[in-house]
Amino acid sequence: MAMMTGEQYEASLRKLNLQVYQFGKKVENVVDDPIIRPSMNAVKLTYELAHQPEYEDLMTATSHISGKKINRFTHIHQSTDDLVKKTKMGRLLGSLTGCCFQRCVGMDAMNALSIVTYDIDQKLGTEYNKRFLKYLAYVQENDLTCDGAMTDPKGDRSLPPHKQPDPDMFLHVVEEKEDGIVVRGAKAHQTGAVNSHEIIVMPTISMREADAEYAVSFALPADAEGITYIMGRQSCDTRKLEAGKIDRGNSLFGGHEALVVFDDVFVPWERVFMYKEFEFAGQLVENFASYHRQSYACKAGVGDVLIGATQTIAEYNGAAKASHVKDKIIEMNHLNETLFCGSVACACEGGKQPSGTYLVNTLLANVCKQNVTRFPYEIARLAQDIAGGLMVTLPSEDDFKSPEVGEWLTKYYKTCEGISTENRNRMLRLIENITLGTAAVGYLTESMHGAGSPQAQRIMISRQVNMAQKQKAAKQLCGIKEEE
């Protein structure tokens, strides 16, 4: 099968029999649900761009398995150039959608598994990598979107998985059969889950032998029996149910998250990529996290949109020439480009692993993500500063259309000559969307906690930085001998 078009992708989702719940009711038509649909549009764009010549170099790659042209989101990195193109692809898509486009997690999961399954086989003589490569060929051949599912509910954070009062707080194996395993548990915060064809499950923390039944990784069709999706809320999400589009801010794209419940779900052995190899759980988590921390180049893309919106609203308000406004926008650009630099750096400094897969420089990937936990918040603050209070006090689109009060609103919210009140409203709503509304889930809170909360990166930085080398350099320059 050739790479899917956007229309083919949408049609493929309609064939899935997903069990999805939202606002206490089962969603019968997931693809056309007005709250979910914008997130599907964002994934759909990743298919559409792969067929456009101007984006082909970033959006496609050559499979190291089949030699065929494939969507880059199904590719296993074969060089640092691949890693750099991944970074650039993320920024591009962030700038075109203004939101999370949801396919990075699956891509990062597959690349991490390509490394770890090989390492397990080399040490233990298993055949996980062979299974994984067969699965990967299936994903590439059918151009599938995969959800990478790592985060467990965790229950009492002070206790390891095997000591939890409720053992299901971490997904685990409850039964072993001749032809596979049965798993129970849940995965939280699953971005793009109901827009995916497959779910790739991984452990969420390093584990010890007592947690062996929790050290499991596998892949299943998204509509496998026993899997249920419960949609999460987003700020201002029900604006998507309103007739007008202006108050949505982003009228085209969006994201979603879900709790995915696995209620005694059967997994055939050929789709199991780790089972009881607890000593490799930490490596899988760290490799995945490093890839995913690189993936936050997408925030630079969303930042491009927010900076463009901020410049535009400053012009609409007649404030663009004020020196303090110019300086704040310079600062926004400085922070945004620094985010991009971190992602590019960890890609350029990546290296080949024994499996043949290229992994990012893990120290720099953690530095990149540490910046991501901070800079978007400052960019958003400056955007709100320049946009002004009307961003959060603006009356509704329906009020502007009201025969009773609409004329007053149009009159009193007009600014510069030649600037329509409606266009000003649209730009204010876009800034609101990214900094406070549905897109703030991806641009702000996801920047904080996605791919691991801030302290996780600080721990990795402390582990991986070569402090002894730094001390040696300092001592050498000031004349202290090592034996002293």
N, C-alpha and C positions, 0 to 999 in steps of 0.2 A: 504493500500500500504506500502511495506517495504521501508527502506531508499534507495534512488536512488544511483546508481553507477555513476561514472563520465560520462560514455557513455550515460546513461539514462538522465542525466542532460543535456548534449549537445543536445540530441534528443528532449528534452522537449522545449529547446529554439527555435529550428527550427519550432516548431508548433505555435510560437507567431507571431502575425501580427503587429510588431512594426513599427511606423512611425519615422524613424531615418534619420537625415541629417548631412552630413559631407562635408566640402569643397564646399558648395553651391549646393550639389546634394543629392538626396535621396539614401540611402544605401539599395540596394535590397536584399543583402545577409549579414545580420549582423554578423552571427556566423563565417563566413569565411573571413570577411573583414580583410585584413592583418594588419591594424592598431588596430582594435578592438580585433582580435583573441587572442593575448597574455593575455589580461585581462580576457577573458573567460577561458583560461587555468588555471589561478590562482584560480578562483572560482571552477573550475572543480576539482582541487586538494583537496578542502575541502570535496568533496564527496568521492573521491578515498581513502583518508586517513581514513575515517570513517569505511572502510571495511578491514583495515589492523590491525591485532591483536596487533602489537606493539604500535599503536596509539589509540586503542579503548577507553582506559580510559580517554584520553583527548578529543577525538573528538566526543564521544557519551555520552548520559545521559539517565536517565529514566524519561519519561513524568509523571508529577504529575497529568495529566488529564487521560491518558489512561493506564499508567503503562508499555507502550511499550518502547523499545529502540529507541531513536531518535538521529538525528544529534544535537550536542550541540548548533549549531547556531539557532536552533528553540526552545531551552529550556528556561524555566523560573527558575531562580536561587532559589534553595530550601535550601541552606546552604552556609556558608562561604567557605566550600570545593568546591562548585560549582564555586564560584567567583574566587578562586585561580586557579582552573583548566582552567577557561576562560583566565586568565592571561598567564598561561603556554602554552595554545593552541595558543594564539596570537603570542607569541615569537617563537614557533615552526614554525608556518606558515610563519612568516616573514623571518625566516632563510632558509626556503625551497624555497621560491618564490623570495626573494629579492625585494618585492614590496608590494603594497596594495592588499589584497585578497578579499576585498569588502563586506564581509558578516556581519561585526561587527555592522554597522549602523542599519540594520534591527533587529538584536538581541537586541541591546540596546533600540531601539524604543519599541519593544514588552515588554521588562521588565519594562520600564518606564510606559507604558500604563497599565500593569497589576496592578501597584500600584495606579495610578491616577484615573483610571476608578472606582476602588473599593472605593476610598475616595470620589469621586463625588457622587456615589450611596448612601453612608452612610450619607452624608449631605443633599442631595436633593431628595432622593428616586427615582432616575432614574434607568435604566437597562443597562447602558453602559458596566459594567463589564461582565454581562451575554452575551452581544453581542460579547465582545472582546474574552471571553473564547471559544465561538463557532468558532470564526474566527481563534483563535490560534490552536484549534483542527484540523481545516482544513489545516493550514500551516504545522503542525507537521505530519499529516497523509499523506500529499502529498510531504513532504520534500522539501519545497519551499525556494527559496532565495528571501528575501525581501529587498527592498531599503527603508531606513529611510529618509524621505524628510522633512527637517526642515528649511533650509536657504532660505528666501525670497530675492528677489533683493533689497528690502528696499527703493529704491528711495532716497529721501532727508532724511538723517539719523537724522536730527534735528527735524523731524516731526513724530508723531505717525501715525499708519496706517490710521485712519479715516480722517486725515488732508492732506494726500498726494494729490498733484495735479492730479495724475493718481491713482485711487483707486486700480488698479491691481498690484501695487508695492508690496503688501502683498496679498497672496492668500486669497480669501474670498468667502462667499456665496452670489450669485446674485439672486437666486430664491429658494423658498421653495415650494415643491410639496407634495401631499398626500403620495407619496411612496418614497420620498427622497429629496435631495437637489441638486442644480446645483452650481458648483464652477468655479471660474476663477482666473487666476494668474499664477505664475511660481515658481519653486524651482531651485536654482542655486547650482553649484558645486556638482552635484549628482554623487558620486563615485559608479561605477558599475551599473549604472541605466539600461543600455540595456542588462545586464547579469542577470536581476532580473525577477522573475515571478510576483511579487506584489510590489506596492508602498504604503508605510505607511506614510501619511502626518500628520505633527504636526505644531502647531504655533511656531514662531521663537523667540518671546519675551513675557515678561509679559504684560498683557493688562488690560485696564480699561473698564468700561461699554460702553463707546462710541465706543469701538473697538469690540463689542460683535460678529459682523458678521465675524470677522477675527479669533475668538477663535474657531477653528474647527480642528478636527482630524478625519481621516478616512482612509480606505484602499481600493485600487482598483487593478484589474488586470493590469499588466504593459501595455497591449495592449488595454485598454479601449478606446472607441471612444472619440476623442477630445484631446488625449494626444500625444504630439510630442516631440521628443528628438533631441537636436542640440548639436553635439559633440564639446567638447572643444579641443583646441590645447595643445600640450605638446612639450617642447624643444626636438629637434631632432626626432620628431615623424615620419617624412617621411623616415627615415632610414629603417623603417620596410617595405617600398615599394621596397627597393633595393634587388637585387638577393642574395648578400652575407649576412651572419649573424654576422660576427665578429664585424662590426662597430656598431651593436645594443647594444653591451655590455651584456645585458641579452637576450639571444637568445630564452628563453622559455616563460617568464612571463612578465606581465606588468599591468598597471592600466588604467582607463579612467574616465573622468568626463563629465557631460552633463548638459545643461540647459533643464529642463523639463517644458514644457508649458501645462497648463490646460485651454483649450479653451471651456468654458461652458460645463464642464464635469458633467454628472449625477452620483450621489452617492446614492445607495439605503440605507434606514434607517438602515438596519441590519449591514451595514458596517461603520456607523457613531459612533465614540467613544467619541466625545465631540462636542457640538454645542451651542454656546453662554455662556458657563460656564466660562466666562472670568477670574473669580477669581482663576481658577485652571490652567490657561495657564502657569503662572510662575512656578508652581510646576512641570508641565510636562517638561518644558524646563530645569529646574535645575536637575531633576532626570535623564533625558536623558543625559544631559551634564556630569553628574557625572559618569554614566556608561561608556560614550564614552571616557572620560578622562582616566579612567582605561584602556580602550582598547588599549591605545597607548603603551602597552607592545610590540606590533608588531614592534615598532621602535627599540627595543632592538634586535629583531630578524634580522631586516635588518642591524642593527649595527654589529651583528655577522658576516654577510656576508662581510661588508665593512672592518672590522678589519682583517678578514681572507685574503681578497684581498690585504690589505695593507702590512701585514706580508709577503705574497707571493711575491709581487712586490719588496719588500726590498731584499728578497732572490734572486730573478731573477736579480736584479741590483747589487748584491754583496755588499749591504750596511746593511744587517740585523744585523751584529755584532757591528756596530757603537753604542756607548753608547747613543747618543742623539736619535737615531732611536728606540732603546729599550725603552727608557724613554717615548717617545711619544706614543708608542704602549701601554705601561702600562697605560698612561693617558687615552687613548681611551677606554681601558677595564674598568677602574675605572668609567668613565662617563657612559658607557653603562650599567654596572651592577647597577649603582645608579638609572638609569631609571627603570630597572626591579624591584628594591627594592620598589620604590614608588607604582608601580602597585600591587605588592604582599601585601604591607602594607595596602593599602585601602581595599583590598579584605579580608584580615584576620580580620580587624577591622570593617567589615560590620555588619549589623544587620537586624533582621526580621521586616518587616513592617506589618501593620494591615491586608493587603491582603494576607500575608503569603510569599510574595516575599522577598528575601534578597537583600538589597541595600548596595552598598559600603559605606565606611566612606567618606562622601562628602568633608570634610576638606582635608584629605589625597589624595583624587582623584584629587583635584585642585592643591595640591602641586606637585603631580606626573606630571600633564600636564604642570605646570609652568616650570618644569625641561625639559620637552620634547620640549618646545619652544626654548630652548637654547642649550642643550647638543649635539643634532645631528649636529648642525652647527659647533661646535668645533671639533667633531669627523671627519666631512667632511673636515674641514680645515687641520687637521693633516694628513688625508689620502692624500690630494693633496700635502702637504708639502713633504711627504715621496715618493710619486709616481713620482714627478718631472714634468717638463714642457712638456715632450713628451705626457703626457695624453691629452693635447689639441692641439698639433701640429703634431700628428701622421698622415701620409698620409692614404688614404683610402685603404680598402681591395683590390679594383680593381687595385690600383697602385702597390701593392705588387705582384699581379698576372700578371702585365704587362710584356710582353717580352722585352720591351725597357728599363724599369727602375727598374723592380722587383728585379733583382740580386743586384743592388746597395743598395736598401732598406734593403734587407735581410742581406747584408754584414755590412752596417753601423749601423744598429739597433740591432746587436747581442751584447750580454753581456757575461755572464759567460759560461764557457765550459759546454756543456750538456743541456743548456737552449735554446729551439727553439725560434726564433724570433716571430713565430706565437703565441706561448703560452704567450709570454710577451705582445704582442699586445692585445690578448684576455683579459688579466688581466687589462691592462690599460684602455681598453674600458669599462670594468665592473665598475671600479672606476669612470670613466667619467659618465657613465649611472646613478649611484646612487647619485653623487654629483652635476652633471650639466645637465644630460639628462632627459629622460622620467621618470625615477624612482625618480629624485629629486623632482618632484611634490609631491610624497607621503612622501619621507624621510625628506625633508626640509620645503617647503612651507606649506604642510599639517600639519607638526609638529608645525608650527607657528600658523596657523589659524584654523585648524580642531578642532571640538568640542569647538569652541570659541577662539577668539584671546587672547593674553597674559593678557590684562587688565581685561578681564572677570574673569580669575582665581584669579587675585589679589583682585578684589572686593569680590569674594566669600571667599577668605582666611581672609580678614579683617572682614567680617561678622561672620565667624564661629569660629575663634580663640577666646578662653576665656581670654580676656585681663584682666578682673577684677580679675580672679583667679591668674594670673601671678603677678599682682600688690600686691595682698594680700600676696602672698608668699614672695615677696621682702620686704614688710613692716614688716612682722612678723620676718624675720631674722635679720633685722637691728634695731628692737626695736620700730618701730612706731606703736602706737595704732590706731585702726580703727577710733575712734572718732576724732582723730587729723587730 
